[in-house]
């Protein structure tokens, strides 16, 4: 059985994206490790940072909760809560405060009706389902010789790429709001703000890498499709 999406020279096309993704993940891990060891002078925790920023933005209805895992922090726009990994929830460090502020940035976007966030929220369930079904569709399609299987993959990867492109301004804008709020509320000293920026910039690279990988997969499968 021939699997063109596995045993094919076009796999070389995605290697640069994989390298960038590994580098970005390594950078965020190193940066987080560094700034998670540096306590903030105010002694404020990530959870208290989130609560303070949400209250200052008038988002009294948004809850702050802890979640399991490491760097598993997120904002849920449907249920309206900020979830912080246990380490960021309870610790007082530049990394914890920066991550908490970033997630509050998403809540602020939601409160202001930020259009890219609205689009991403609508796209997320569809893209998640398509991503989950992608490889089963490819494998079963080729095993049972279903026509247009590769073309379906092109459309799915194109959808993922569009989703990632929408995600970029959402993430960059959330970080911008986070840094501004931390400064305005006096949560971090000037030198600590620099560390928070470095932390959030490193995190943003992972989204840039994911966008690149999605684009290269579109190019790869489109190339395979044109040859068939």
C-alpha positions as CSV (number, residue, x, y, z in Angstrom):
1,X,0.0,0.0,0.0
2,X,1.4,3.4,-1.0
3,X,1.0,6.3,1.3
4,X,2.1,9.4,-0.6
5,X,1.8,11.6,2.4
6,X,4.4,9.5,4.3
7,X,6.8,8.1,1.7
8,X,7.3,11.1,-0.5
9,X,9.9,13.8,-1.1
10,X,7.4,16.5,-0.2
11,X,7.9,15.7,3.4
12,X,11.1,17.7,3.1
13,X,8.9,20.8,2.7
14,X,7.7,20.7,6.3
15,X,11.1,20.1,7.9
16,X,11.8,23.8,8.2
17,X,8.5,24.3,10.0
18,X,9.2,21.4,12.4
19,X,12.7,22.8,13.2
20,X,11.1,26.3,13.9
21,X,8.4,24.6,16.0
22,X,11.0,22.7,18.1
23,X,13.1,25.9,18.5
24,X,10.1,27.9,19.6
25,X,9.0,25.3,22.1
26,X,12.5,25.1,23.5
27,X,12.7,28.9,23.8
28,X,9.4,29.2,25.7
29,X,10.5,26.4,28.0
30,X,13.8,28.1,28.7
31,X,12.3,31.5,29.1
32,X,9.5,30.3,31.4
33,X,12.0,28.4,33.5
34,X,14.1,31.5,33.9
35,X,11.3,33.9,34.8
36,X,9.4,31.5,37.0
37,X,12.3,31.6,39.3
38,X,12.3,35.4,39.6
39,X,9.8,36.7,42.2
40,X,8.0,39.9,41.7
41,X,8.7,42.7,44.3
42,X,5.0,43.2,45.1
43,X,4.6,39.5,46.1
44,X,1.4,39.2,44.0
45,X,0.5,35.8,42.7
46,X,-0.8,34.9,39.2
47,X,-4.3,34.4,40.6
48,X,-4.3,37.7,42.4
49,X,-2.9,39.4,39.3
50,X,-5.8,38.0,37.2
51,X,-8.4,39.0,39.7
52,X,-7.0,42.6,40.0
53,X,-6.8,43.1,36.2
54,X,-10.3,41.7,35.6
55,X,-11.8,43.9,38.3
56,X,-10.0,47.0,36.9
57,X,-11.4,46.2,33.4
58,X,-14.9,45.9,34.8
59,X,-15.0,42.2,34.1
60,X,-16.6,41.2,37.5
61,X,-18.4,38.2,35.9
62,X,-15.2,36.5,34.8
63,X,-13.9,33.9,37.3
64,X,-10.3,32.8,37.9
65,X,-9.6,29.1,38.5
66,X,-6.7,26.7,38.7
67,X,-6.1,23.9,36.2
68,X,-3.8,21.0,36.0
69,X,-0.6,20.7,33.8
70,X,2.2,23.1,33.0
71,X,1.6,26.1,30.7
72,X,-2.0,25.0,30.3
73,X,-3.3,28.4,30.9
74,X,-6.3,29.7,28.8
75,X,-9.4,31.9,28.7
76,X,-12.7,30.3,28.0
77,X,-14.9,32.9,26.2
78,X,-18.0,30.7,26.3
79,X,-18.0,30.0,30.1
80,X,-16.2,33.2,30.9
81,X,-13.3,32.2,33.1
82,X,-9.5,32.4,33.2
83,X,-7.8,29.1,34.0
84,X,-4.3,29.2,35.2
85,X,-2.0,26.2,35.6
86,X,-1.4,25.5,39.3
87,X,2.1,26.8,39.2
88,X,1.0,30.2,37.7
89,X,-2.1,30.3,39.9
90,X,-0.3,30.1,43.2
91,X,3.2,31.5,42.6
92,X,4.5,35.0,42.7
93,X,6.9,35.2,39.8
94,X,7.4,37.3,36.7
95,X,6.3,34.3,34.5
96,X,3.2,33.7,36.6
97,X,2.1,37.3,36.5
98,X,2.8,37.7,32.8
99,X,0.9,34.6,31.8
100,X,-2.0,35.5,34.1
101,X,-2.1,39.0,32.5
102,X,-2.0,37.5,29.0
103,X,-5.1,35.4,29.7
104,X,-6.8,38.4,31.2
105,X,-5.9,40.1,27.9
106,X,-8.2,37.6,26.1
107,X,-11.0,38.4,28.6
108,X,-10.5,42.1,27.9
109,X,-10.7,41.3,24.2
110,X,-14.0,39.5,24.8
111,X,-15.4,42.3,26.8
112,X,-14.6,44.8,24.1
113,X,-15.9,42.6,21.3
114,X,-12.5,42.2,19.6
115,X,-13.4,40.9,16.1
116,X,-10.5,38.4,15.6
117,X,-11.3,36.7,18.9
118,X,-14.9,36.4,17.8
119,X,-13.8,34.8,14.6
120,X,-11.4,32.4,16.3
121,X,-14.1,31.4,18.8
122,X,-16.5,30.5,16.0
123,X,-13.8,28.6,14.1
124,X,-12.3,26.7,17.0
125,X,-14.8,23.8,17.3
126,X,-14.8,23.2,13.5
127,X,-11.1,23.3,13.2
128,X,-10.6,21.1,16.2
129,X,-12.9,18.5,14.8
130,X,-11.3,18.7,11.4
131,X,-7.8,18.3,12.9
132,X,-8.9,15.3,14.9
133,X,-10.4,13.6,11.8
134,X,-7.6,14.6,9.4
135,X,-5.3,11.6,9.7
136,X,-8.1,8.9,10.0
137,X,-9.6,10.4,6.8
138,X,-6.3,10.3,5.0
139,X,-5.4,6.7,6.0
140,X,-8.9,5.2,5.4
141,X,-9.3,7.2,2.2
142,X,-6.1,5.7,0.7
143,X,-6.7,2.2,2.1
144,X,-10.2,2.1,0.5
145,X,-9.0,4.1,-2.5
146,X,-11.5,7.0,-2.0
147,X,-11.0,9.6,-4.6
148,X,-10.1,13.2,-3.7
149,X,-8.8,12.2,-0.3
150,X,-5.6,14.3,-0.7
151,X,-7.8,17.2,-1.9
152,X,-9.8,17.0,1.3
153,X,-6.5,17.2,3.3
154,X,-5.6,20.3,1.4
155,X,-8.8,22.0,2.4
156,X,-8.5,20.9,6.0
157,X,-4.9,22.2,6.3
158,X,-6.0,25.4,4.6
159,X,-8.6,25.8,7.2
160,X,-6.1,25.2,10.0
161,X,-3.8,27.8,8.4
162,X,-6.6,30.4,8.3
163,X,-7.3,29.6,11.9
164,X,-3.7,30.1,12.8
165,X,-3.6,33.4,10.9
166,X,-6.6,34.6,12.9
167,X,-4.9,33.4,16.1
168,X,-1.8,35.5,15.6
169,X,-3.4,39.0,16.1
170,X,-5.5,37.6,18.9
171,X,-2.4,36.5,20.8
172,X,-0.2,39.5,20.0
173,X,-3.0,41.9,21.0
174,X,-3.7,40.0,24.3
175,X,0.0,40.4,25.2
176,X,-0.1,44.1,24.3
177,X,-3.1,44.5,26.6
178,X,-1.5,42.5,29.3
179,X,1.7,44.6,29.4
180,X,-0.3,47.9,29.3
181,X,-2.5,46.7,32.2
182,X,0.4,45.5,34.3
183,X,2.1,48.9,33.9
184,X,-1.1,50.9,34.5
185,X,-2.0,49.0,37.6
186,X,1.6,49.2,39.0
187,X,1.7,45.4,39.4
188,X,5.3,45.2,38.1
189,X,8.2,47.5,38.4
190,X,9.8,48.8,35.2
191,X,12.6,46.1,35.1
192,X,10.0,43.4,35.8
193,X,7.9,44.6,32.8
194,X,10.9,43.9,30.6
195,X,10.9,40.3,31.8
196,X,7.2,40.0,31.3
197,X,7.6,41.2,27.7
198,X,10.4,38.6,27.1
199,X,8.1,35.9,28.5
200,X,5.2,36.8,26.3
201,X,7.3,37.3,23.2
202,X,8.7,33.8,23.6
203,X,5.2,32.4,24.0
204,X,4.1,34.2,20.8
205,X,6.8,32.4,18.8
206,X,5.0,29.1,19.3
207,X,1.9,30.5,17.5
208,X,4.1,31.8,14.7
209,X,5.7,28.3,14.4
210,X,2.3,26.6,14.3
211,X,1.2,29.0,11.5
212,X,4.3,28.2,9.5
213,X,3.7,24.4,9.9
214,X,0.1,24.8,8.7
215,X,1.2,26.7,5.7
216,X,3.9,24.2,4.7
217,X,1.4,21.4,5.0
218,X,-1.0,23.2,2.7
219,X,1.9,23.6,0.1
220,X,2.9,20.0,0.6
221,X,-0.5,18.4,0.1
222,X,-1.3,20.8,-2.7
223,X,1.9,19.6,-4.4
224,X,0.9,15.9,-4.0
225,X,-2.6,16.7,-5.2
226,X,-1.4,18.3,-8.5
227,X,0.7,15.3,-9.3
228,X,-2.1,12.8,-9.0
